[in-house]
Amino acid sequence: MRPNSQALKHKLSHDSEREFGGTLGAVCIPIFLPLTVLFLICLSRSPEASLFQWPPPLPSADQLWDPLAPVLLLGWFALHAVIYLMPLGKVRHVHQTNSIGVFLMLLLGLGAPLGYLFELLLPLAVCAIAVSFLFSIYLYIRSFWAPSHALALGGNTGNPLYDFFIGRELNPRIGDFDLKYFCELRPGLIGWVVINLGMLMKEVELRGSPSLAMILVNSFQLLYVADALWNEEAVLTTMDIVHDGFGFMLVFGDLAWVPFTYGLQAAFLVVHPQTLSSLKAAAIIALNGIGYYIFRQSNSQKNQFRRDPTHPSVTRLETIATATGKRLLVSGWWGLVRHPNYLGDLLMALAWSLPCGFSYLLPYFYVIYFTVLLIHREARDERQCRAKYGLAWDTYCRRVPYRIFPYIY
């Protein structure tokens, strides 16, 4: 990179808009989100399970620590690291895309008493939070030895608190081992499914068989994770990989937030069993199916267009030319709303909560949080696309006025 290009990138890094509340957010989020994880787990196993109960259920020190937890957690990470390095699957841009194989191997090999994960949930979450902080500190320190072209545009502001949170380095590697790509899909995402299975096995221990509600939650979320792993290559074009630095925000999200909050419904059902009629179950299955169909078809259409715009399945779709040479889809799924995949995501999120009934708000934490997250992510994407495509993006927005929900938003 030429000196003037380096200077320009350095200036853009310092002048770029700070997201997530800037310095204040970078201080508050690493404090309150880990506490939120522990709070939600405690609530899920309390009799009241109320988000508004006071005083909140506080765990004892014995409930927060178990010497087995760090052994299991570090062993889990090490297992995934070893399998990541195995010559399985395809290699794309030095990324080993073998997550679905890993997933199937682990499912076949899980013969451990997974029901004990219910007792270990809090200690495991504490260890995952600690690992997230330690790993983020390592990433921040090592980023100062990274070349300037390897730094993330938004994470090199000169403010240490904000840069630690957002991440200074875009895709840190140890040799060919891509740390961000590894964390994005492997230990946390697959760990989410294993924890869910543990909750199902705990319910079997307590009641002799899993409830229909527990089976639905496990099945829906298993499908979601399996889909992500089967379409692993698609993650290489996501905002997390191509734009965001690898700092505490993504590290904590991948290793702690996803496995311990996304499966909150399964943990809730262990202590608060629900009865579902066949009609209600059928309606919930239909809702999840519709959401998944929208999510998968829209993502597949976008990915196919990126890979090969001349493919018969996308060649007749209407597009808008941009100054960058790329074209924007304005028909098909992407002519309905600007983010049809988000619409499918939210319908599935609602279906995951409905098996828990309507007596408690706690199981709906995920769908509420996810709605806020996707609206915020859509706004971030909007800013980046407007900066990247200019007038072509304005034309696209006029052609496709709705962002996520047709005729609503």
CORDA-V944249 format. One line per field, one symbol per residue. ss: DSSP state (~ for helix, > for strand, _ for the rest). burial: I if it has 24 or more other ideal C-beta (glycine too) atoms within 12 Angstrom, else O. A space follows every 50 residues. Layout:
ss->???
burial->???
//
This chain:
ss->__~~~~~~~~~~~~~______~~~~~~~~~~~~~~~~~~~~~~~______ __________~~~~__~~~~~~~~~~~~~~~~~~~____>>>__>>>_~~ ~~~~~~~~~____~~~~~~~~~~~~~~~~~~~~~~~~~~~~~~~~__~~~ >________~~~~~~~__>___>>__>>~~~~~~~_~~~~~~~~~~~~~~ ~~~~~~~____~~~~~~~~~~~~~~~~~~~_~~~~~~_~~~~_____~~~ ~~~~~~~~~~~__~~~~~~~~______~~~~~~~~~~~~~~~~~~~~~~~ ~~~~~~~___________>>>_____>>>___~~~~___~~~~~~~~~~~ ~~~~_______~~~~~~~~~~~~~~~~~~~~~~~~~~~~_~~~~~~~~~_ _________
burial->OOOOOOOOIOOOIOOIOIIIOOOOOIOOIIOOIIOIIIIIIIIIIIOOII IOOOOOIOIOOOOIOIOOIIOIIOOIIOIIOOIIOOOOIOOOOOIIIIII IIIOOIOOOIOOOIIOIIIIIIIIIIIIIIIIIOIIOIIIOOIOOIOIOI IIIIIIIOIOIIIIIIIIIIIIOOOOOIIIIIIIIIIIIIIIIIIIIIII IIIOOOOOOIIIIIIIIIIIIIIIIIIIIIIIIIIIOIIIIOIIIIIIII IIIIIIIIIIIIIIIIIIIIIIIIOIOOOOIOOIIOIIOOIIOIIIIIII IIIIIOOOOOOOOIOOIOOIOOOOOOIIIIOIIIOIIIIIIIIIIIIIII IIIIIIIOOIIIIIIIIOIIIOIIIOIIIIIIOOIOOOIOOIIOOIOOOI OOIIOOOOO
//
